[in-house]
Amino acid sequence: MKFNYWIFIFLGFASFMSCVDQEFDIPPGRDVQTEDISNTTIAELKANFAIGASSSYTIPEETVIKGIVVSSDEAGNFFKTLVIQDETAGIHLSINAFDLFVDYAPGRTVYVQGGLELGEYNGLPQLGIKGSGSEVERIPEALLSQYLVIGETATLPEPTVKTINSLSSADLSTLIKIEEVEYTASLLGGTYAIPNGGGTQNRIVEDCSGNELILRNSDFASFAGASIPDGNGSVIGVYSVFGTTDQFTISDLSDVDFTDARCDGSIGGGGPDGDRVSVADVRAAFASGNTTAPDGFIQGIVISDVNSGNLVDQNLVLQDGESGIVVRFTDTHTFELGSEVKVSTTGLILEEFNGLLQLNNAQLGSASFEGGGNIVAPKELTISEIMDDFENLESTLVRIKNAEISGGNVFSDFDVLVSDGTDDIGMFTRSSSNFGGDALPTGSVEITAIVSQFNDPQIVLRNRADVSGGSTGTGGGSIDLPYTENFNSGLPSGWQSLNTTGDRAWSVNDFDDIYYATMSAYDGGPILDVVTWLITPEIDFDAQSGETMELIIADAFENGNPLKAYYSTDYSGSGSPTGSTWVEVGAAVIPGLINNSGTYDNVYESTGLMDLSAVTGSGYVAFVYDSAGGSISTTVQISDVIIK
C-alpha cells in the first residue's frame, strides 16, 4: 500500500502538532503516525500462508497490519529481528539492520505495509522480501521506511502465562511468561553464552515435571558471560521454533527471575574449595586400580567440544599447561570448548577406563566457569613422537601434519587409521557425533586432535574442523538451472573442496541460523600459505541461455581479497583443477564486498548478477580462496550461490 501524498503530508503535520509534548518520545528524524491505519490483524494475515508451502505469500499493497514491538536487540540477544504482536497473534520481521531498538523500542507501535512477503524460516512464519521457495530474505535497511511506519508508544503487552508443555503454534512470536522453571543441573556453574564466542548457545530450562525448553542466547549478548542463576522462578521471552524444536529468546537479564528454591529444595551453586593442584600432580598421584585424588581443585582449559557429540556428554578433557585429564561428571555438562574451568578434586577417584585415566564422579556443583574463548595451542608432533611419549601426552592437544586417513569411508567407520610416514595411529569418531557420517577426506591433511586411549593409543577429534586439507566431496553429478545453494545441509552432494596449496580447506558452518561456506588463512600465528577450491557439480550451459550467477557474501578481519570465482569447460570433474583452463568472473564486483576490517558484522551482501551467458557446453564453477603466499588471512563467508 502506498499512501496518498497529500494525506500523508496532512497526517504528518497533524502528528507533529499532536506530539509536541512527546518530542522526547519520537525517534530522531522520524514522523509518528497517530491514527490507526491498519485494516487487518496479524492472525488474519498469517492465515494466508501455511508452513510447508512451496512459495511465500505476497502481501497485497493495500494491506496494513499493526503491532506492538515485544523484542529488543539493545542487549544483543536478538539479531536483525523485530517481533511485533497485536491482540490476535505475533510475527517475526527479518531485517538487515542493527540497533533496531533505537527506532523500534519495546512498546512502540509499528504499522507494516503491504508489498512484503509472508514466508517462513525452518518452520517459523516471518515477514521479509522475496527469497527462494517459501523462505524470505531480510528487508534491506534502506527499504524500512517504505514498509514500516512508526506509531505512538503503547503499553507493552502483558506476557501470556504458559507452562512449557502448553505452548502451541498460536503462541509463536508473542511475549510469553513461563513460571516455576529452572536451569538444568548440568548448567549450574556455567554462563548464558560464550562472550564473543561467535555463535548462539542453547541453554535448557525445565519445570519440576521434567519438561524442557531451549533458551537461545547469543555469544554477542551483553550478558553472555553472566553466571546462570541457580534458583527457580519465571522467565519472560519470545517463543519461536526451529524445525520441530521449541525455542525461547529473552531480551536481557531483567526477563529472568530465578530467586526461589529449586525443585529439589536446594539453591544449587557451590564451586571448588581448597588449594589449586596441577593436573600433572593429579596424574602423578595415580597408582593403580582406584586411587583417591589429592584434595583441592584443578583449573585448566576445556579442549573437548561438547557441541560436536564426539565425547560422552558427561565427560570433558581439561588441559593445564603440558598436562591434561578426562573429568567425568555424574550428569551431562555444558562447558564449551575453550572454557576455563575449576573442578574440585576432593573426594574424587582416579581410575583408568580401558587405559585412559579419568577423574570420576565429579559433581556439577563442584565445578565453576572462570571464562571463555581461550585457545590451547596444539603441540606439533609426528605420530612417531606421539607414540614414543604417549602416556605424558594423553589428554592433551596435538597437531599432525602431512597425514593421510585410511580404513574407512566416513569418520565413524571402524578401524580408521592416520599415517604420516613415521608411524600410524587409530582415530576414533562416535557415530552419534554431528560429523560421524561425513565423508573422510583423501590426500594430504592436517589433523588437530586429543591424544586418547582405548586399550591402544588413539586420537579423538574435537569437531569436523580439526581435519583440514585433502579433498572432500566426490564430485560427479550435475545441477539444473535455476539453482540455489544455501549450504543448510553442509557440503552439498557432488561439490568438491580440495587444495592445490596448503592443507586448510573450505568448510560449512552456521551462525544465528544462517549457514555458509567459509575459509580463513588465519592460524593464530603466521598466515597460512593456502589455495583451496570449492567446485560445483557439472552444469549444462547449453540447456538454456542468459545464465547469471549471484553470490551472497560476508567477510571479517579484511586485509586483502583472497576470493575469486571462475568457470571451466575443460575440467574433468574430479582431481586437481590446475591442469584445466579457468576463466575469472566477478572481478569487478567481488573485491568491493571484501571490505570489513573489523570482527564479524554478519552483514551479507550481494555481488549482483554476474554474466555467464557466454559459456557454452558443459562446465564447472569454482570459488577459490588464495592467501597470496601467506599474506592475506581475510575470513570469507558465502551464504548463497545462485545460478539462473
Buried (B, 14 or more C-beta within 10 A) or exposed (E): BEBEEEEBEEBBEEBBEEBEEEEEEBEEEEBBBBEEBBEBBBBEBBEBBEEEBEBBBBBEEEBBBBBBBBBBBBBBBBBBBBBBBBEBBBBBBBBBBBEBBEBBBBBBBBBBBBBBBBBBBBBBBBBBBEBBEBBBBBBEBEBBEEBBBBBBBEEBBEBBEBBBEEBEEEBBBBBBBBBBBBBBBBBBBBBBBBBEBBBBBBBBBBBEEEBEBBBBBBBBBBBBBBBBBBBBBBBBBBBBBBEEEBBBBBBBBEBBBBEBEBBEEBBBBBBBEEEEBBBBBBBEBBEEEEBEBBBBBBBBBBBBBBBBBBBBBBBBBBBBEEBBBBBBBBBBBBBBBBBBBBBBBBEBBBBBEEBBBBBBEBBBBBBBBBBBBBEBEBBEBBBEBBBEEBEEBBBBBBBBBBBBBEBBEBBBBEEBBBBBEBBBBBBBBBEEBBBBBBBBBBBBBBBBBBBBBEEEBBBBBBBBBBBBBBBBBBBEEBBEBEBBBBBBEBBBEBBBBBBEBBBBBBBBBBBBBBBBBBBBBBBEEEBBBBBBBBBBBBBEBEEEEEBBBBBBBBBBBBBBBBBBBBBBBEBEBBBBBEEBEBEEBBEEBBEEBBEBEEEBEBBBBBBBEBEBEEBEEBBBBBBBBBBBEBEBBBBBBBBBBBBB
